[in-house]
Amino acid sequence: MLRKVRTKPVVTASAQMTVAQAACAMWSKNIGALVVVNGGRPIGMLTDRDIAMDVPAHGMDPVLVRVGDIIRKKPVTIREELGILTERDVLAALRKAQGTEIDLGASAW
């Protein structure tokens, strides 16, 4: 089960938080991503890369811009009680549908 292999609790953020507040939350928890929720349901993801690359690239001020304005929406969610192999199969199907399929059995050398 995924619950047994997850090493850290999921940290959530509100879409109304500023990007600066979200960055502080990530830094204080030593994590690189937040699940953005509305009413307890995930609506998107915010990563440290989103903050470091997207915000300055678009001339946005992290103190003013809201998390909801820059999140990656419609996250794929997998229930904790499912097995790790089910997660792998779901992610593989998504990669194939998006044209980013990776052969996990191939050598990277």
N, C-alpha and C positions, 0 to 999 in steps of 0.2 A: 504494500500500500504506500501511496505517496506520503502519507502522514509520517511513516517510519523513516523515510529518507530525507525529508525536509529538515534542513539544519537550523533555519532561523524562522521566527514567526513572520507572517506576512504583515508588512507595514502599509497602512493606507493613508490616503490624503483626500481632502475635499477639493472639488473642482474650483471652489471659491478662494482657496489659498493663493497667495502670490507665489511666483516661481522662487523668489528669494526665501520665503518661508519653507517651501518644499526642499530647497537645497540645504537649508539648515537642518531640517529633519533627517535628510539622507546622511549628512555629515555626522550628526550626533549619534546615529544608529549604525554608522559604518556600513551603509548599503548603497547600491547603485541604481535602485529602481523603487518606485512607489506604485501601488495599485490605487488608482483614483476611483472613488466610490461615490454613489449617490443613493441615499436611502439604504445603505448596506450592500448594494449590488455594484459589482465592478463595471465601470463605464470606459475605462482606458488605462493606459500605462504612461508613466513619466520616468525617463531614465536620466542619469547624470549626463549622458551624451546629448540628449535633447536640450538640456540646460546649457551645456558647454558649447554646443555647435549651433543649434537652431536659433536660440535667443539672440546672441550677438550677430549672427549672420543676417538676421532680419532687422537689425537695429532696434531690438526691443529692450526695454528696461525691466530687469527681473524684479524690481521693487514694485512695479506697476502692473505688469502683465499677470494674468491669472492662469493657474494650472490648466483649467478647462479650455483655455484658448490654444494650447500647444500640445495637448496629449494625443497619443496615438489611440484612436477610438476603436470600439468594437473588439475588445480583447477576446481571445479564445480562452475559455476557462475549462478546467478539468477538475472534477470532484476529487477530494482527498481520498475517498475510499476506493478509488480505482487503482489498479496496479501500475507499476512503472512501465510495463510493456504496453499497456493501453495508451499511456501518455506518449510513448515513442511512436506508436502507430498513428495517433492523431496528428502529432507534429510532422511526421513523414508525409501524411496525406496533404497537410497544409502546404508544405514545401513544394510538393509535386503540383498542386493546383496553382501556386504562385510562380511556378517556373524556376524555383530555387532549390530543386531537389539535390540532395547531397548523398552520395553513396557512402554510407557509414562503414562499409566493409572494405573500402579501398584504402590503400596506404597513402599517407600524406607525403611520403618521401619522394 
